[in-house]
Amino acid sequence: MIEKIILYCSAAPDLVIERDLLGQVVIEIPIDIGWRIILSPIRGEPVDLEAVVKADIHLLLLGSDIRAPIGLEWLAATRAGHVPTLYLKEGINRTMAANDFIRHLAKRTAWHPFVSSADLRRQVFRLLADHLLTQAFRYSLTSAEIDRLQTWLKGVDEGPEAKVEGGRAVVGESSVILTTERYNPTGGVLLKPRDL
C-alpha cells in the first residue's frame, strides 16, 4: 500500500498564485490519503531530482517565461520515462524562449490552456481525481472512497467557478500532507482539530 502520493509541480516564480494553488488543492479531495507535494525551487535551492523521477503525478505550468529549473525538471522526468502534464497560462505575453519551449514540448505532448486560477484548479481537480480512480487498487481505495470521489468530481465539473484569485495558500512551499487513516507517523507532531 502506498502511504503518500508524490505530486511534483514545476512552475516558475511568475506563477506565484498558481504555485500556491497547487500547494493546497489536494486538501479539498474528499478521501483520506497522504500527499507529498514538491514545488520547483525558486531561490536557487537544488532540484529534488529523486522526487521528479519518483513522482506519481508531475504538473508543469508555464507562464510568461521559461526559467530554471523547469527545463531540468522536464528533462529528468522524460529521461525517467514520465511525461509531465503541461498547463499553459493564456492571455499573457511570452518571451521568445518561452515560445520556443512551448513548441519543443508540443512535439511530445499536448498543452492544456488555462485562463484563470479557478480554471486551473478545476482542471487539476479532474486530473487528480481521474488519477486516483484509475489507480484505486494501487492506493487501496475503498468502494466508499471511490463513490465519494466520483460524486465530488461531478460537483467539480457541474459546480460554479470558484474564486481563488489573490490571497496566499495555507501550504505554501513544498510540503507533506498525511492522514492518520493510512499512515502512522513515527516522528513529528500530530495535529488534531482542537490544535488548529
PLY file of the C-alpha trace (Angstrom):
ply
format ascii 1.0
element vertex 196
property float x
property float y
property float z
element edge 195
property int vertex1
property int vertex2
end_header
0.00 0.00 0.00
1.26 3.47 -0.88
1.37 5.85 2.09
1.91 9.07 0.13
1.24 10.17 -3.42
4.08 12.29 -4.78
2.82 15.36 -6.65
5.63 17.31 -8.33
4.78 20.79 -9.62
7.17 22.53 -12.00
6.29 26.23 -12.05
8.37 29.40 -12.22
8.09 32.24 -9.70
5.99 34.37 -12.09
3.13 31.95 -11.38
3.04 32.62 -7.63
-0.76 32.35 -7.31
-0.82 29.13 -9.31
2.08 27.69 -7.27
0.17 28.41 -4.07
-2.98 26.91 -5.55
-1.18 23.66 -6.41
0.19 23.53 -2.88
-3.31 23.47 -1.40
-5.53 21.77 -3.99
-5.10 18.24 -2.55
-6.61 19.32 0.77
-10.04 19.52 -0.89
-10.02 15.99 -2.31
-12.55 14.07 -0.15
-10.58 10.91 0.58
-8.10 10.09 3.31
-4.75 9.66 1.61
-1.34 11.22 2.19
0.36 13.55 -0.28
3.91 14.75 -0.70
3.87 17.97 -2.70
7.12 19.28 -4.15
7.32 22.62 -5.94
10.14 23.82 -8.17
12.70 25.67 -6.10
12.67 29.42 -6.70
15.59 30.66 -4.62
18.45 28.67 -6.10
17.93 25.57 -3.95
18.83 22.27 -5.62
16.13 20.42 -7.53
14.84 17.28 -5.83
15.62 15.06 -8.82
14.69 11.92 -6.89
11.19 13.34 -6.36
10.95 14.25 -10.06
11.80 10.67 -11.04
9.50 9.07 -8.42
6.54 11.44 -8.87
3.18 9.77 -9.24
1.87 12.95 -10.85
4.01 15.71 -12.39
2.48 19.02 -13.45
4.41 21.59 -15.47
2.99 25.12 -15.67
4.26 27.80 -18.00
3.52 31.50 -17.77
5.42 34.34 -19.39
8.91 32.82 -19.42
10.80 29.57 -19.06
13.12 29.79 -16.08
15.46 27.44 -14.33
14.95 24.76 -13.14
11.81 23.99 -15.20
13.81 22.69 -18.18
15.92 20.47 -15.92
12.80 19.03 -14.26
11.27 18.30 -17.69
14.47 16.60 -18.85
14.79 14.48 -15.69
11.16 13.38 -15.90
11.32 12.41 -19.57
14.62 10.57 -19.10
12.89 8.56 -16.37
10.09 7.71 -18.80
7.49 10.14 -17.38
5.82 12.89 -19.34
4.52 15.71 -17.12
1.04 17.10 -17.70
1.52 20.53 -19.28
-0.56 23.61 -18.38
-0.19 26.87 -20.29
-1.43 30.20 -18.93
-3.39 32.04 -21.62
-3.83 35.77 -22.19
-0.29 36.85 -21.30
2.79 37.97 -23.23
5.61 35.45 -23.52
9.31 35.67 -24.16
10.84 34.10 -27.25
12.43 31.45 -25.02
9.01 30.54 -23.61
7.51 30.28 -27.10
10.38 28.00 -28.19
9.87 25.83 -25.10
6.13 25.58 -25.86
6.81 24.44 -29.44
9.51 21.99 -28.33
7.30 20.31 -25.70
4.25 20.29 -28.00
6.13 17.74 -30.12
5.91 15.29 -27.17
2.53 16.02 -25.59
-0.36 18.46 -25.60
-0.56 21.69 -23.62
-3.71 22.29 -21.56
-4.51 26.01 -21.64
-5.96 27.75 -18.57
-7.30 31.29 -18.38
-7.53 31.79 -14.62
-6.53 30.19 -11.35
-10.08 28.89 -10.99
-9.85 27.25 -14.42
-6.50 25.66 -13.50
-7.93 24.49 -10.17
-10.84 22.75 -11.90
-8.53 21.07 -14.47
-6.11 19.86 -11.78
-9.00 18.53 -9.68
-10.15 16.48 -12.69
-6.63 15.21 -13.34
-6.03 14.20 -9.71
-9.45 12.56 -9.35
-9.02 10.63 -12.61
-5.57 9.50 -11.46
-6.92 8.31 -8.12
-9.84 6.49 -9.75
-7.70 4.73 -12.34
-5.17 3.79 -9.64
-7.77 2.92 -6.96
-6.40 -0.58 -6.44
-2.82 0.68 -6.12
-3.89 3.22 -3.47
-6.17 0.74 -1.67
-9.23 2.95 -2.04
-12.42 1.54 -0.58
-15.65 1.43 -2.56
-16.99 4.20 -0.30
-13.97 6.37 -1.12
-14.39 5.70 -4.84
-18.09 6.64 -4.65
-17.27 9.80 -2.66
-14.57 10.75 -5.17
-16.88 10.21 -8.16
-19.65 12.29 -6.55
-17.18 15.05 -5.70
-15.82 15.05 -9.24
-19.33 15.58 -10.65
-19.65 18.59 -8.35
-16.32 19.96 -9.60
-17.49 19.66 -13.20
-21.00 20.98 -12.58
-20.36 23.44 -9.77
-19.81 27.18 -10.09
-16.37 28.55 -10.90
-14.52 29.00 -7.60
-12.85 32.29 -6.75
-9.19 31.63 -5.99
-7.51 34.83 -7.18
-5.41 36.71 -4.66
-4.54 35.50 -1.19
-1.81 33.07 -0.26
-2.26 29.36 0.18
-2.06 27.69 3.54
0.50 25.11 2.41
2.93 27.42 0.54
6.26 25.72 -0.17
6.83 22.02 -0.78
5.04 20.01 1.87
3.78 16.65 3.06
0.12 16.11 3.90
-0.60 12.86 5.73
-3.70 11.22 7.08
-3.79 9.07 10.19
-6.31 6.82 8.41
-3.50 5.25 6.36
-0.28 6.50 7.92
1.03 6.20 11.46
3.74 8.85 11.90
6.99 7.89 13.60
8.17 11.47 14.04
6.85 14.99 14.03
3.80 16.40 15.72
0.29 15.12 15.05
-2.23 17.98 14.95
-5.78 17.32 15.98
-8.72 19.60 15.11
-8.60 21.27 18.53
-4.90 22.20 17.90
-5.70 24.05 14.66
0 1
1 2
2 3
3 4
4 5
5 6
6 7
7 8
8 9
9 10
10 11
11 12
12 13
13 14
14 15
15 16
16 17
17 18
18 19
19 20
20 21
21 22
22 23
23 24
24 25
25 26
26 27
27 28
28 29
29 30
30 31
31 32
32 33
33 34
34 35
35 36
36 37
37 38
38 39
39 40
40 41
41 42
42 43
43 44
44 45
45 46
46 47
47 48
48 49
49 50
50 51
51 52
52 53
53 54
54 55
55 56
56 57
57 58
58 59
59 60
60 61
61 62
62 63
63 64
64 65
65 66
66 67
67 68
68 69
69 70
70 71
71 72
72 73
73 74
74 75
75 76
76 77
77 78
78 79
79 80
80 81
81 82
82 83
83 84
84 85
85 86
86 87
87 88
88 89
89 90
90 91
91 92
92 93
93 94
94 95
95 96
96 97
97 98
98 99
99 100
100 101
101 102
102 103
103 104
104 105
105 106
106 107
107 108
108 109
109 110
110 111
111 112
112 113
113 114
114 115
115 116
116 117
117 118
118 119
119 120
120 121
121 122
122 123
123 124
124 125
125 126
126 127
127 128
128 129
129 130
130 131
131 132
132 133
133 134
134 135
135 136
136 137
137 138
138 139
139 140
140 141
141 142
142 143
143 144
144 145
145 146
146 147
147 148
148 149
149 150
150 151
151 152
152 153
153 154
154 155
155 156
156 157
157 158
158 159
159 160
160 161
161 162
162 163
163 164
164 165
165 166
166 167
167 168
168 169
169 170
170 171
171 172
172 173
173 174
174 175
175 176
176 177
177 178
178 179
179 180
180 181
181 182
182 183
183 184
184 185
185 186
186 187
187 188
188 189
189 190
190 191
191 192
192 193
193 194
194 195
